[in-house]
Amino acid sequence: MDFQITVEETKKKLDAGKIVLIDVREEWENKLAKIEGSLLIPLKQLPSKINEIKKIAKGREIVAYCHHGNRSAFAAELLRRNGIKNARTMSGGIEDWSRKIDDKIARY
């Protein structure tokens, strides 16, 4: 499985209920723009939420996203190192999602 996933593939899997989408941005960023159905777990809180994420996943892929993809890549790697082997990062972040999937989501 590739470490990165495109926004288009993420959208298909999200619509099919095959992934858990985690927003690793800060709360203020989530208030500006968010993807419906995603869970907000800021990056700095991620280490303390590993067991909770394992329970939520229930065999589904975990896809982390941030603004452009840097923090979510770190998050996916952190999750993988902690036993969540199917964690991925959404390349391009919410910026790419806004440009390619849903232009009603604010860009910042």
C-alpha positions in Angstrom: 0.0 0.0 0.0 1.3 3.4 -0.9 1.9 5.9 1.9 0.1 8.7 0.0 -3.4 8.9 -1.3 -4.9 11.4 -3.7 -7.8 13.6 -2.9 -9.8 11.9 -5.6 -9.2 8.4 -4.2 -9.8 9.7 -0.7 -13.2 11.1 -1.8 -14.2 7.7 -3.3 -13.2 5.8 -0.2 -14.8 8.3 2.2 -18.1 8.1 0.3 -17.9 4.3 0.5 -17.2 4.3 4.2 -13.8 2.6 3.7 -11.7 5.1 5.6 -11.5 7.2 8.7 -10.5 10.7 7.8 -8.5 12.6 10.5 -7.8 16.3 10.3 -4.5 16.9 12.1 -4.6 20.7 11.8 -5.2 23.1 14.6 -8.7 23.8 15.8 -8.7 27.3 14.4 -7.9 25.9 10.9 -10.7 23.4 11.2 -13.1 26.2 12.0 -12.0 28.0 8.7 -12.4 24.9 6.5 -13.1 21.2 7.0 -14.0 18.1 5.2 -17.4 16.8 6.3 -17.1 13.5 8.1 -13.6 14.0 9.3 -12.4 13.8 12.9 -10.3 16.6 14.3 -7.3 15.4 16.2 -4.6 18.1 16.1 -1.1 16.7 15.5 0.2 17.5 19.0 -2.7 15.4 20.5 -2.2 12.4 18.2 0.3 10.5 20.4 -2.2 10.4 23.2 -5.0 9.3 20.9 -3.4 6.2 19.4 -5.5 3.6 21.2 -8.7 5.6 20.5 -7.8 5.7 16.8 -7.2 2.0 16.7 -10.7 1.4 18.1 -12.3 3.9 15.7 -10.5 2.4 12.6 -12.0 -1.2 13.0 -10.0 -2.4 10.0 -10.6 0.7 7.9 -7.8 2.7 6.5 -6.8 5.9 8.4 -6.2 8.9 6.2 -4.7 12.0 7.8 -4.9 15.4 6.2 -3.7 18.9 7.0 -3.3 22.1 5.0 -0.9 21.0 2.3 0.3 17.5 3.4 3.4 18.0 5.5 1.8 17.5 9.0 -0.4 14.7 7.7 2.7 12.8 6.4 4.3 13.1 9.8 1.0 12.0 11.4 0.7 8.9 9.1 4.2 7.9 9.9 3.6 8.3 13.6 0.5 6.1 13.4 2.4 3.5 11.4 5.2 3.4 14.0 2.5 2.8 16.6 0.9 -0.2 15.0 -1.6 1.4 12.6 0.0 0.0 9.5 -2.8 1.2 7.1 -2.4 4.9 7.9 -1.9 7.2 4.9 -1.5 10.8 4.1 -3.8 12.7 1.8 -1.4 14.4 -0.7 -2.1 18.1 -1.2 -4.2 18.4 1.9 -7.4 20.4 2.2 -5.9 22.9 -0.2 -6.0 20.3 -3.0 -9.4 19.0 -1.8 -10.8 22.6 -2.1 -9.4 23.0 -5.6 -10.3 19.5 -7.0 -13.2 18.1 -5.0 -15.2 20.8 -3.2 -14.6 24.5 -4.1 -17.1 25.6 -1.4 -14.4 24.8 1.2 -12.5 28.0 2.0 -8.9 28.2 1.0 -6.5 30.0 3.3 
